[in-house]
Amino acid sequence: MEFTELADYPLPAGTVTEWIPVTSATNVWVSDDRALSHLHEEHCLRSGGSAGGESSWLGTIFEILLPFDERAVRTTLRRWMARHDAFRTTAVTDARQSRFVRYTCRADEVRVTARHVGHLRSGTRVYQHLSDFFGTRLSPTEWPHCLVATVSDSGATGGPGFLLVFGADHSVMDAYSMMLAISEIQRIYRTVLTEAPLELPEVGSYIDFGADDRAVGSAMTVDHPAVQHWQRYLRHGGGRFPAFPLPIAPRAAERPGNSGRGASRRRPAHRGTLHQSGLSSWVLTARQAEQLQARSRAAGHSTQSAVFAALAAAHRVLIGPQPLRCAMPVHTRHAPEHAHAMGWYVGLLPLEIDPTGAETLDTLLARTTAAIDATKSLARYPFPRIAALLGSTAVPRFVVSYVDVRFVPDAAQWQQWGVRPLRSGEQSDDEVYLWIARSPGGIAVSARFPSNEVAAANVHRFINTFTAMLSTVATRGALADRRTDVAPAAG
């Protein structure tokens, strides 16, 4: 499962149709006293409370290997959106209370309209249209928060099928939701088109989850153990989140604004103005991933621990004996009713793995498992609330996510369907994100990082070292210093 930008997908020419949720009347939205989650509210605040301009979104593109039928697509999307209350809620600024309040509408008030764009003669034109469609229309404060498009008559599927791509604002969707949506849309469409039986699990309310999250956060004080843990963690970096361990900025003489030869005369207006580059690659085959799992279990640990142990080992090879420190997103779908719901169910852990003295795989695995277990309980306490209690405006800079999506419904069909999870482009000059995903095809790593040669060289260097270490653990069940197998740092 490679998490990439839409620009990296080989889009075909074809007939583009936009599918836009609308309400049956203007007065269907009613005030809802269930509060936004702390994460949802922070996201709205960061957007400035207004729509317009380039937005940050995520989504998925895949093939439906059945004939394109406009009525069936419309019915499918209406049923899918009616199933999840995340698609029927929005946040509105309440100027009197200086906060965001929730408005919702009933499922039967939402319908889906088709806007026929027409046949676009090249994949480039299709990309430009879809990029603009999602990038300028999605916002956490302007409904709808999820949009869909289809590309039909393209010949991309090798048969009567068509491409479907959806984009959503992060406030109503996380990475796991993206994966769940594939099976749901496929199954509903097949049912609508063929009248086959529909089997989907029950789902709970994302709106209720937000209210519960708000209650948990509101009950916290600065003396709460979770707040104290985060305070100690951030204090280590002078109040900032850990940075990527290798250099990711050009040398001073090469930075924009310097007068050296070849230097640009433009200076970024503010932090975070650089567009980010990305990469995505498979690091273990399905068979190698099974070997990694077997070796981890034999030592009494999980595959997740093996992955982070390999990261810590790579860090030690490249940096030295210092601990690996990063922010680690984890899911918060702990209640059964939220397991298949659309929404943003994500917590954040302050991870620190100290590899000092861990010379064997078993020792490093134990050290890694202990580090993850020591912070696992913090996920249920919303970090935006913790940051507010600490008076912190710190933003994660080095983030590593691990997910196992092999057991998401119909994951075995993803390769046949040409599934590709998508993220919008981002701008930042100091953020490095790694997404490590285990799927039926094996283990893949996707990354985003600042668009400059130093960052590109060092992120590749780190991932290459990690890949070599992970492969060694999977095949030999041991740690090895693969320093000589890794290209030297640039510059």
N, C-alpha and C positions, 0 to 999 in steps of 0.2 A: 504494500500500500504506500504509494509515493504521494506526498502532500506537496502540491506544486501550484504555481500560478496558472491562470487560464492561458497565458501566452505560450506555455510549454506543451499545451495539448494540440495535437495535429487536427485542428478543426477543418472540416470539408466545406466546400461551397454548398449551398442548399437554400431551401425556403425557411425563413425564420419567422416564428410566431411568438409574440410575447404573451404571457399569461399573468394577468394582474388581478389580485383580490380586490373586490369592491364591496361596499355595503348597499343594502337594498334601499336605504333612506339616509338622510343626513342626521336624523335625531336618534339613531339606534345606540349611540355610545353613552354609557351611563357611568357615573362616578363609582369607583370600587374602593372600599376602605381597606382592602388587603394591600399592605405596603410592598414596595419593590424590595428585592434583596439588596444588600449593601453593594454587591458587585454590579448589579443592574443600575443602581443609582449612580455609582461612580462612573460607569460607562457613559451615562447620559450627561453627567457633569463635564467629562472630558471632551464630549462632542460640542460643548458650548451651548447645549440646549436648543440647537437649531439644525435644520437639514440644509442640504446644498453643499456643493464642492465635492471633493473626492472622499469617499467613505471607506471604512474598513469592513470587509465582509468575508464570509466563507461559504462554501457550498460544495457541490459534487456534480460531475458530469458522467453520464453513462448511456449505454444503448438499451433501448427497449426493442427486443427482437420479435415484435408483432406489428401488423399493419398500422400505419398512422391513421387515427380517426379523431377528428376534431371534437366531436361530441363526447367521445370516450375520454379524451384528455381533460376536457373541462369538468366532466363528472368526477373523474379520478382526483383531480386537484381539489375540487370542492369537498369531497369526502375526506381527503387527507387532512385538509386544514380544519374541517369541522371536528375531527378526531382529537386535535391538540389545542388546548386553550392558549398556548403560547402564541398562536397565530391570530388570536382574537383579543389581544390586549395591547395597550400602548401607554406611554408615559407622557404626561403633559406638565409643563411648568406651572406651578402655583406661586405667582408673584407675591401674594399676601403672606404665604408661609415660607417663602424662599426654599422651596423643595419641589420634588417631582411627585405627582400623584398619578394613580392608575385609573384608566378608563377601560371598560370591556364591553363587548357586545355578544349577543347570543350566537350560537353556531348557525342557526337557521337564517340569520341576517347577512351572512357572508356568501357571496357568489364569486365566480371567477370569469373574467371577460378575456376575450382573445383580441389581440391587436396584430393584424397581419402586416408584417414588415415587407414581405415579398422575397423573391429569390435574389440572393447575394452571390455574385459570380466568383468569389474566391474565399478561401479560408481566412485570409487576412481581413477582408471586409466583415466576415462573420465575427471574427475576434474583436475588431474595433467596435462593432455594434453592441455586442454582449458586454464588453468591458465598460462602455459608456452606460448601458442600461443598468447594470448593477452598481457601478461606481458612483453614479450621480443620483440614483433614486433611493438607495437604502440608507436608513438613518435610525438611530435608537429613539428619535422623538417625532418621527413622521411615519404613520402607518400607510401602507402595509410594510411589515418588516421582513417579508419573504417574497421573492419574485421568481418566476419560472420562465424559461424559454425552451422552445423545441427547434430542432433543425431537421427538417424532413426533405424528401426527394434528393438526398445527398449521395446515395450509393455507398456511404461510409460503412454501413452494417453488412454489406454483401448480400442483402436480401430486402425484405419489405419493411425492415425496422426503421427507427429514427433515433436521433440523439435528444436527450433531455438534460437540461442543466438548470440547477436552481442556485440562487444566492440568498443569503440571509444575514441580517445584522446579528452581531454576536450576542446581543441582549436576549435573543430567542433561540439560539442554537449553539451547541458546542460540537466538538469533533465526534463524539459518540452519537449525537443526534444526526449528524451528517450520514453516518454509516447506517443507522436504523432507517433513515428515510428511503434509502435505495430499495430495500426489500418491500417496504410498505407501498411505495408508489408502484413498483413492479406488480405486486400481488393485487392491489386494487384495480390497476389497469386491466390485468388479465381477467379479473372477475367481471368488470364492466363490459369488456369486449366479448367474452366467451360465456358469461353467466355461470362460470365455475364457482364453487363454494369459496367463501372468503374466510380465512382464519387469521386473526390478528389478536395479540394479547391485549388485555385491558391496560389502560394507562391512567395515571393519576394526574393531578393538577399542578402544573408548573407555577401557577399563580399562588396556590397554597404553599408551595415550597418557598417562594419568595417571602411570604408573610412569616413563615417559620424561621427562615434565616434572619429576618429583621428582628424577631423576638430574641433569638439567641444572641445576636450582636448587641442589642440594646441593653441586655442584662449584664454585659461585661463592664468591668472597671479597669483602671490602670494596674490594679493589683492582681488581675486574673493571671493564672500560670501561663496561658498562651501568650498574653501580652508581654509578660516578663521574658519568655523564651525568645520572642521576636526582637525585643529590645536588646538582649545580649547578642543576638545574631547580627543585627544591623550595626551595633556599636563596633563590631570588629572591623567594619569597612568605613568607619567614620560617619555612620548614619546612612550609608548607601548600600545598595545590594551588591553582591559580588559581581565583578566584571569577568568577561572571558579571559582565561589565564594567559593567552598569548597576545602580542600586540595586534591591534586592528585599525590603527590610524597611521597615515603616512608620516614620515619623518618631518620635522618642522619646516625644513627647506622646501618640501614638496606640498605643503598644505595650501589650500586656497587662501589668497590674501597676502602671501609672502612674495617678495620681489626677486627671488632666485630665478635662475634661468629655467624656462619652461613652466614656471609656476603660474597658476591662474590668478587673475586680479580680482576675482569675485570672492567675497567672503560670505559664508552662510549667514543668513539673517538671524538664526537662533538654533539652539541645540535640536538635533533631530531633523535636519533639512535634507540629509542625504538619502536618496532612494536606495533600497536594499536589494542586493543580489540574492540568488538562491541556488541550491543544488539539491539533487535527490538521487539516491543510488541504493541498490540492493547490496547488503553486506553479508548476509547468510542465506543460503538456499533453504528450502523447507526441511531437507534432510539434515543440514548442518544445525538448523534451529532445534530440531528434535534431539540431536546429539548434545547440544548445549543444555537443553532442558533435562536430559537424562543425567548428565554430569552434575548439574545443580541439585537435582533431587537426591542423588546418591549421597551428596554432602549435607542434605537436610535443608536446602534452600530453594528459592524460586528462580525462574528464568529472569525475572526483573532484577533480582539481586546480582545475578551473573552479568547482566548488561551493565549495571552501574559499577560493579567491581571492575569490569574491563575499562570503563571510563576512568575510574580512579587509577588503575594501573597505567593507562595511557598518559594521564596527567602526571604521574610520577616519572615516567620516562622523559617527558618533554619539559617539565617544570622543576622536578626535584621532590623532596619529601613533604612539601606543603600539602595540607588537606585540599581535596576537591570540594569547592563550595559553589552551589548553584541553587536557583529556585526551581522547585519541582511541582508542576500542576498535577493534581489528582482529582478523580471524579468524586462527587458527593451524592451519588445515587444509592444511598444506603437503604431507603425504604423500598419494598418490593413494587409499590405502585409507580415509582419513578423510573424503574429499570428500562422501560421502553417509551418514555415520554420525551417530546421535543422540549428543549430548554437549555439553559446555561447552568449546568450542575458541576461547578469546578471550584476546588479549594486549592490553596497554595501551601507548600511545605518549605521550610528553610533547611535544606539538606547540606550536611557536611560529613564527608567521609575521609578519615585520616588513615592513609595507607602505611604510616610509619611502622616499621618492624613486621609488617605483614608480608613475609617472603614466600608463603605458599598460597595456593589457590584457596584451600579450605580456610585459612586464617583471614584472607581478604574477603571471602564470601561472608564469613561470620561477622566481620567488622562492618561490612556493607549492610547486611540485614539488620544489625543492631542500630545503625545510623538511621535507616528508614523507619524502623519500628519506634524509635525514640521520638519521632516527629509525626507519625501517622495520625495520631488523635487530634493534631492541630488543624486538620483539614476542615473540620466542622465549624471552626470559628472563623468568621469572615475577615480576611486580611484588611479590606478597606476600613472596617470598624477599628481594627487593631491599630492601623496607621493613624487614624484620627485621634485615638486615645494617646498615641505617642507623639502627636504633632508632627508626623513624618509625611513627606511628599515623595519619598523614595519610590523609584520605578524599577521593576526587575530588569536586569541587564543581561545576565547569562541564565538562560532557562532551558531545562532539559525535561522533556516529557516522554514517558514510556506508556504505550497502550498495547493490549493484546485484543485484537478484534476478530480472532478466528471463530468465535462463537456467536458473533452477530448473525441474525437470521440471514440465510442465503449467501453468506460470505464465500462459500465454495463456488458461487457463480460469478464472482466479481471479474475474474479474468475473462470469461466469456462475454460479459457485458461491457468490457472496456472501462471499468470504473476508475475514476481519478478524483480524489478529494482535492478541493481547490481553496486557495486563500488569495485575498487581494494583495496588491503591492503595498509595502510599508515604507515609511521614511524614518530612519534613525541612524545616528552616527556612532552609537555605542552599544546597540543591542545585538546579541547573537542568540538565536533560538535553534534548538535541535529537537526534532520530533522523531522518536525511535518507535517503530510500529512493527509488531509481529502479526502477520496475516497468514492465510493459507499458503501464500507463495514464499514465505520465509520472513526475514527481518530486513527492513529498509530504514534508511536514515534520510531525513529531509532537513534542510537548514535554511535560514536567512541570516544575512550579515551585511555590514556596510559595503557599498560598492566602491571598493578601492583595491589596489593590487596587494597591499599588505594584508588586509583582512581576508581576501580570497586565498592567498597563499597559506596563511596560518590556520584558517578554518579547515581547508583541505588537509593540511598537515595533521591537525588534531584528529580529524575523522579517519584519515588513512592509518594513523597509529592505533586508534580505537578499533578499526576494522581488523588490523593485523592481530591485535591482542585478543579480540573476540574470537577470531578464527582459530587461534592457537588454543584458547580455552575449550572451544567446541571439539576440536579434532584430537588434542593431546591431553586435555584435562589438566593443564598446568599453566602457570604464568611464564612468560618469557620476555626478555628485553629485546624488542624488535626494532630498536633504535636505528640499526643500520639499514632496515628495509624502508625507512621513511625518508622522503625527500627533505633536504635541508630547508630551513626558513629562508624566505626571500629577503634580499637586501642585507 
